[in-house]
Amino acid sequence: MWFASNKEVRLMVEIQTLIATIYILYYSLIGVTIIAIALIIALAVILGKSE
């Protein structure tokens, strides 16, 4: 039977942490982009109505 060494276990945990961090950053980037686009559209509508 094969057992992972402590070094391998630490590496697996670090890789999972890295993947989770990338996942969070990727979806937060998408969220910020959507909010920025919505604010630009809202600003254009407000400026368009004022003239």
MDAnalysis code that builds the backbone (N, CA, C; Angstrom):
import MDAnalysis as mda
import numpy as np

u = mda.Universe.empty(153, n_residues=51, atom_resindex=np.repeat(np.arange(51), 3), trajectory=True)
u.add_TopologyAttr("name", ["N", "CA", "C"] * 51)
u.add_TopologyAttr("resid", np.arange(1, 52))
u.add_TopologyAttr("resname", ["MET", "TRP", "PHE", "ALA", "SER", "ASN", "LYS", "GLU", "VAL", "ARG", "LEU", "MET", "VAL", "GLU", "ILE", "GLN", "THR", "LEU", "ILE", "ALA", "THR", "ILE", "TYR", "ILE", "LEU", "TYR", "TYR", "SER", "LEU", "ILE", "GLY", "VAL", "THR", "ILE", "ILE", "ALA", "ILE", "ALA", "LEU", "ILE", "ILE", "ALA", "LEU", "ALA", "VAL", "ILE", "LEU", "GLY", "LYS", "SER", "GLU"])
u.atoms.positions = np.array([
    [0.849, -1.180, 0.000],
    [0.000, 0.000, 0.000],
    [0.900, 1.251, 0.000],
    [0.452, 2.283, -0.738],
    [1.259, 3.489, -0.888],
    [0.745, 4.572, 0.052],
    [1.657, 5.208, 0.769],
    [1.302, 6.329, 1.630],
    [2.088, 7.551, 1.178],
    [1.412, 8.690, 1.130],
    [2.081, 9.923, 0.729],
    [3.004, 10.392, 1.847],
    [4.156, 10.872, 1.465],
    [5.076, 11.422, 2.463],
    [4.605, 12.813, 2.885],
    [5.169, 13.310, 3.964],
    [4.780, 14.640, 4.441],
    [5.052, 15.710, 3.393],
    [6.148, 15.566, 2.663],
    [6.499, 16.542, 1.628],
    [5.445, 16.542, 0.521],
    [5.006, 15.361, 0.114],
    [3.993, 15.268, -0.942],
    [2.658, 15.829, -0.467],
    [2.309, 15.551, 0.776],
    [1.057, 16.070, 1.329],
    [1.099, 17.590, 1.375],
    [2.230, 18.149, 1.828],
    [2.373, 19.611, 1.864],
    [2.254, 20.206, 0.469],
    [2.847, 19.544, -0.527],
    [2.782, 20.028, -1.902],
    [1.348, 20.007, -2.408],
    [0.612, 18.932, -2.102],
    [-0.788, 18.849, -2.534],
    [-1.626, 19.947, -1.891],
    [-1.381, 20.208, -0.603],
    [-2.123, 21.259, 0.091],
    [-1.785, 22.623, -0.502],
    [-0.493, 22.851, -0.810],
    [-0.100, 24.132, -1.402],
    [-0.736, 24.309, -2.781],
    [-0.802, 23.238, -3.560],
    [-1.411, 23.328, -4.887],
    [-2.900, 23.621, -4.761],
    [-3.594, 22.984, -3.812],
    [-5.012, 23.264, -3.603],
    [-5.228, 24.709, -3.172],
    [-4.351, 25.209, -2.318],
    [-4.457, 26.604, -1.878],
    [-4.233, 27.555, -3.050],
    [-3.253, 27.241, -3.887],
    [-2.977, 28.067, -5.060],
    [-4.150, 28.067, -6.023],
    [-4.733, 26.904, -6.267],
    [-5.888, 26.822, -7.163],
    [-7.065, 27.611, -6.595],
    [-7.305, 27.500, -5.289],
    [-8.397, 28.248, -4.665],
    [-8.157, 29.747, -4.766],
    [-6.926, 30.183, -4.578],
    [-6.602, 31.609, -4.684],
    [-6.819, 32.117, -6.104],
    [-6.372, 31.364, -7.089],
    [-6.574, 31.751, -8.489],
    [-8.056, 31.811, -8.812],
    [-8.823, 30.844, -8.314],
    [-10.276, 30.794, -8.529],
    [-10.941, 32.046, -7.972],
    [-10.587, 32.416, -6.742],
    [-11.171, 33.607, -6.112],
    [-10.788, 34.864, -6.877],
    [-9.526, 34.992, -7.260],
    [-9.083, 36.179, -7.993],
    [-9.762, 36.288, -9.353],
    [-9.918, 35.153, -10.036],
    [-10.542, 35.152, -11.369],
    [-11.988, 35.628, -11.294],
    [-12.756, 35.061, -10.359],
    [-14.157, 35.456, -10.266],
    [-14.336, 36.844, -9.685],
    [-13.430, 37.299, -8.833],
    [-13.522, 38.678, -8.357],
    [-13.199, 39.648, -9.488],
    [-12.272, 39.282, -10.379],
    [-11.977, 40.115, -11.543],
    [-13.198, 40.230, -12.452],
    [-13.894, 39.117, -12.679],
    [-15.113, 39.154, -13.491],
    [-16.168, 40.038, -12.831],
    [-16.310, 39.907, -11.507],
    [-17.293, 40.718, -10.786],
    [-16.990, 42.203, -10.865],
    [-15.747, 42.571, -10.678],
    [-15.351, 43.984, -10.747],
    [-15.562, 44.518, -12.163],
    [-15.276, 43.706, -13.166],
    [-15.475, 44.124, -14.552],
    [-16.946, 44.394, -14.834],
    [-17.824, 43.509, -14.369],
    [-19.263, 43.699, -14.578],
    [-19.740, 44.966, -13.881],
    [-19.276, 45.201, -12.661],
    [-19.678, 46.414, -11.938],
    [-19.179, 47.659, -12.665],
    [-17.936, 47.628, -13.164],
    [-17.386, 48.785, -13.871],
    [-18.184, 49.074, -15.149],
    [-18.531, 48.037, -15.891],
    [-19.317, 48.230, -17.125],
    [-20.693, 48.801, -16.788],
    [-21.321, 48.281, -15.716],
    [-22.630, 48.799, -15.309],
    [-22.541, 50.272, -14.913],
    [-21.473, 50.653, -14.215],
    [-21.321, 52.056, -13.827],
    [-21.087, 52.956, -15.041],
    [-20.329, 52.486, -16.016],
    [-20.097, 53.264, -17.234],
    [-21.406, 53.464, -17.986],
    [-22.210, 52.411, -18.097],
    [-23.500, 52.526, -18.780],
    [-24.411, 53.489, -18.048],
    [-24.448, 53.386, -16.711],
    [-25.287, 54.290, -15.909],
    [-24.834, 55.740, -16.074],
    [-23.536, 55.958, -16.088],
    [-23.013, 57.308, -16.280],
    [-23.377, 57.853, -17.651],
    [-23.292, 57.009, -18.672],
    [-23.657, 57.452, -20.020],
    [-25.136, 57.798, -20.106],
    [-25.978, 57.012, -19.443],
    [-27.419, 57.303, -19.458],
    [-27.697, 58.607, -18.722],
    [-27.073, 58.818, -17.583],
    [-27.289, 60.048, -16.811],
    [-26.813, 61.261, -17.595],
    [-25.632, 61.175, -18.191],
    [-25.121, 62.306, -18.969],
    [-25.964, 62.540, -20.221],
    [-26.481, 61.464, -20.803],
    [-27.329, 61.603, -21.995],
    [-28.650, 62.301, -21.679],
    [-29.206, 62.069, -20.511],
    [-30.473, 62.689, -20.130],
    [-30.305, 64.161, -19.753],
    [-29.123, 64.528, -19.273],
    [-28.928, 65.886, -18.786],
    [-28.803, 66.914, -19.913],
    [-28.504, 66.439, -21.111],
    [-28.314, 67.403, -22.214],
    [-29.611, 67.699, -22.941],
])
